[in-house]
């Protein structure tokens, strides 16, 4: 007598569970790396969640619906991240878990122009004939345009960039300023 096990198919039909759309077969080193990423205290939570999805989807251990039952995991994220994992198979583990580049308009002000604006902000306004003792964002933006450093600078954007720079003042600028 031949016994055929249909329990997997019966369970899938009973709970409306379909097999995974993107098959994940991790190597031993990939699995170890993903487990290490999850255990690290410094790992961003979004990457740790993605690593949990990939580990759960490994060799179809769990269906997408079962993975989605885990706290903090969305069903739409499962397909997105298993698809990306499969598509970027030749990339390192960290790169496969990272966000895709975001779209958006290119920067209008270069890093070098920001360096010149920062240097301008360090100078007293009186030396440029501006009748104030301390720079305001509006006055600094006007002076940067007047000096030809940038074609147009919004005072609000300038203020937020200066605020970020003062919060990270110990960090060096991304490029060297050429004067």
C-alpha positions in Angstrom: 0.0 0.0 0.0 1.3 3.5 -0.9 0.7 6.3 1.4 0.6 9.9 0.0 0.7 12.8 2.3 -1.8 15.5 1.2 -1.8 17.3 4.5 0.2 20.3 3.2 -2.2 20.9 0.3 -5.3 20.3 2.5 -4.1 22.9 5.0 -3.2 25.4 2.3 -6.8 25.1 0.9 -8.4 25.1 4.3 -6.7 28.4 5.4 -6.5 29.9 1.9 -2.7 29.7 2.0 -0.9 29.8 -1.2 2.8 28.8 -1.6 5.3 31.6 -1.5 5.6 33.5 -4.8 9.3 34.0 -4.4 11.3 31.0 -3.2 14.0 31.7 -0.7 16.8 29.2 -0.1 19.4 30.6 2.2 23.0 29.4 2.4 24.4 28.7 5.8 26.4 32.0 5.8 23.4 34.0 4.8 21.3 32.5 7.5 24.0 33.1 10.1 24.4 36.8 8.9 20.6 37.4 9.1 20.5 35.9 12.6 23.4 38.1 13.6 21.7 41.2 12.2 18.5 40.4 14.2 20.4 39.9 17.5 22.5 43.1 17.1 21.3 46.0 19.3 22.4 48.5 16.8 20.5 47.1 13.9 17.7 49.5 12.7 14.3 47.9 13.4 13.2 48.0 9.7 16.2 45.9 8.7 15.7 43.5 11.6 12.1 43.0 10.5 13.2 42.4 6.9 15.7 39.8 8.2 12.9 38.1 10.2 10.8 37.9 7.0 13.6 36.4 5.0 14.4 33.8 7.7 10.8 32.8 8.0 10.4 32.5 4.3 13.5 30.3 4.0 12.8 27.0 2.2 9.1 27.8 2.5 9.1 27.0 6.3 6.0 29.3 6.7 3.5 30.6 4.3 3.1 34.3 3.7 0.0 34.3 5.8 1.8 32.6 8.7 4.7 35.1 8.5 2.2 38.0 8.4 0.8 36.8 11.8 4.1 37.7 13.4 3.9 41.1 15.3 5.0 44.1 13.3 5.0 42.3 9.9 2.6 43.4 7.1 1.5 40.9 4.4 2.5 43.3 1.6 6.0 43.6 3.0 6.5 39.9 2.7 6.2 39.8 -1.0 8.2 43.0 -1.4 11.1 41.8 0.6 11.2 38.2 -0.7 11.1 39.6 -4.2 13.9 42.0 -3.6 15.9 39.2 -1.9 15.5 37.0 -4.9 16.3 39.8 -7.4 19.4 40.9 -5.6 20.8 37.4 -5.1 24.3 38.3 -6.0 24.5 41.3 -3.6 25.7 41.2 0.1 23.1 40.5 2.8 23.1 44.1 4.2 22.5 45.6 0.7 19.6 43.3 0.1 17.9 44.4 3.4 18.5 48.1 2.8 16.0 50.6 1.4 16.0 51.2 -2.4 17.2 54.6 -3.5 14.4 57.2 -3.3 13.3 59.3 -6.1 13.2 63.1 -6.0 14.5 66.2 -7.5 18.3 66.6 -7.6 19.9 69.1 -5.1 19.9 72.6 -6.4 22.8 73.7 -4.1 26.0 71.7 -4.3 28.1 70.7 -1.2 30.7 73.3 -2.2 28.1 76.1 -2.3 26.9 74.9 1.2 30.5 75.2 2.4 30.6 78.8 1.2 27.3 79.6 2.8 28.6 78.1 6.1 31.7 80.2 5.8 29.6 83.3 5.2 27.5 82.5 8.3 30.7 82.4 10.4 31.6 86.0 9.4 30.0 89.0 11.2 27.2 90.6 9.1 28.7 94.1 9.6 31.8 93.1 7.5 29.4 92.8 4.5 27.6 96.0 5.2 24.5 94.3 6.6 23.0 96.4 9.4 22.5 93.6 11.9 24.7 92.2 14.7 23.7 88.6 14.1 22.7 86.8 10.9 19.0 86.0 10.5 18.2 83.2 8.1 16.5 85.8 5.8 19.5 88.1 5.7 22.0 85.3 5.3 20.0 83.9 2.3 19.8 87.3 0.7 23.6 87.8 1.1 24.4 84.4 -0.3 22.4 85.2 -3.4 23.9 88.7 -3.6 27.4 87.3 -3.4 26.6 84.8 -6.2 27.1 81.7 -4.0 23.8 80.3 -5.0 21.1 81.4 -7.5 18.3 81.0 -5.0 18.2 80.0 -1.3 15.1 79.8 0.8 15.6 81.2 4.3 13.6 78.3 5.8 15.7 75.7 4.1 18.8 77.6 5.0 17.7 77.6 8.7 17.0 73.9 8.8 20.4 73.1 7.2 22.2 75.4 9.7 20.2 73.7 12.5 21.3 70.3 11.4 24.9 71.4 11.0 25.0 72.9 14.5 23.5 69.7 16.0 26.3 67.7 14.2 29.0 70.3 14.5 31.6 67.7 15.5 31.1 65.9 12.2 33.1 67.1 9.2 31.5 68.4 6.1 31.1 65.8 3.3 33.6 67.7 1.0 36.4 70.1 1.5 35.7 73.7 0.9 37.9 75.3 -1.8 38.2 79.0 -1.4 
